Amino acid sequence: MTEAPRSQFLSLHVLETLVAVLPVRDENGSPKSLVYGGVERHMISSQSRRRAERVHARDRANAGVGALAGRSTGLRTREWALITAKSLEDDHGWDREEAVATARAVIEAVGLKFGDLGKKTVANLTKVLLFAPADTGTRIAAHVHEHAEELRAWRDEYLRAQEENGKKKAAGRKGARKADQAPEPEEADGAAKADLPPLAKQHRDAVLFAIAPRDAIDIALYGRFLAEIADSPNVDGAVQSGHAFTVHEAEQVDDFYAAADDAKLHRKRNALDFLDSADDAGAGMTGYQSLISGTFYRHAVLDRAQLHTNLRATGMTEEEATETAVAAEQEFVNAFVEAFPEAKKNSTASTGSLPALVLAFEGARPYNYAAAFQLPVDENPVGPGSEGRAGAGGEGPAGPAAVRRLLRHHAFVGARRPDLTAARVLTYDPQIDAVLKELAAAGETDVTAVTLIEELTP
């Protein structure tokens, strides 16, 4: 029997209930929020979710666990010069200072900008995060060491020219201050670059190959954009992610905390007189932290065609790309369900949360069901003809209410969109399991209940 062809898009939807957590914060340290349906909702940004999922899949692959066990993954960092220098030092016996200077010069010469040489904290960090295969540093180091004599001579000339240009620019700024007319930054940068000796094509190509996406599976999934180097390929991601938001109106709690000073309390317990005890009264530190609770809806979609295209672009054969795409999909679904942002994980145990419901289905296009929650869930006791209408009572607890809404919404859309297929649901909540059985018995939903993450996709 021939297996039915799979649709291009895999849509994933999750409802999860979180209590007293703070998985992501804004620039002021407060929970993120958005206004939707006329009320404020808590929000967990897609960026934080995507990173949690990417790192979860990478760590499993590196540990030899899961569908991508042992496969190449990426690393997003500004520290490629330091990583390369570490490999030169540890694997090839270079002096640390020389290794750092050489690695920085070689990587900078292909087009990546670095921090100010006068500032030690950023001097050897690229100005942008570079998402590249994890073995990029060792590959660059191996090439540098293999051509050490030639590259050392080039490096010395490059650093001399760079130092001279720095002196010229400083003198130019001093002269401009005297004339009360600053030079155009573009002109100054252009003059400096013109004097720098170029990196030979052989070496430039080796560095570009090292930082190219190659066969890093998470780059094929999540994509990357590198504007600094025109001839280094960018990758359109195969994963689309939406911001998670509460299905009901947000309520924030400012939790007051008092941190005890162990030494002070020890003295207090062992005080010999009243004055000693009084001197040691009070907490060591106090403050507030914002915490959020609620049932969140979040959504992501995998474009299988884009994933296959990205894998083929790495040089894989059709058969290899097909096999790898299936493994990548399995691991992406696992990460979507299992991964969680790690902010405040120790003080809130947030990473132990499990979804109330996961809905997965295929289609000819992505499907986002955020509209099911434009009207916020009313958690007041259930009344006749509920669904949140004024004067009709509430819908009860947000978790079960949101599950009913989501699955009814899916059934309604599915009756009008024949491309929707292979709908599956997974729950870790016995209350939600009862709701699923209730809806199935009433003929309100037509989805297949599964018990394992691996069963969410065909």
PyMOL commands that set and color helices and strands:
alter all, ss='L'
color gray80, all
select helices_A, chain A and resi 46-62+80-92+96-109+136-146+148-178+185-195+201-211+217-222+262-269+274-279+304-313+318-338+345-348+350-352+370-373+398-414+430-441+453-456
alter helices_A, ss='H'
color red, helices_A
select strands_A, chain A and resi 9-21+33-36+39-44+74-77+130-133+239-241+244-246+252-259+285-303+357-363+421-426+448-450
alter strands_A, ss='S'
color yellow, strands_A
deselect
rebuild
show_as cartoon
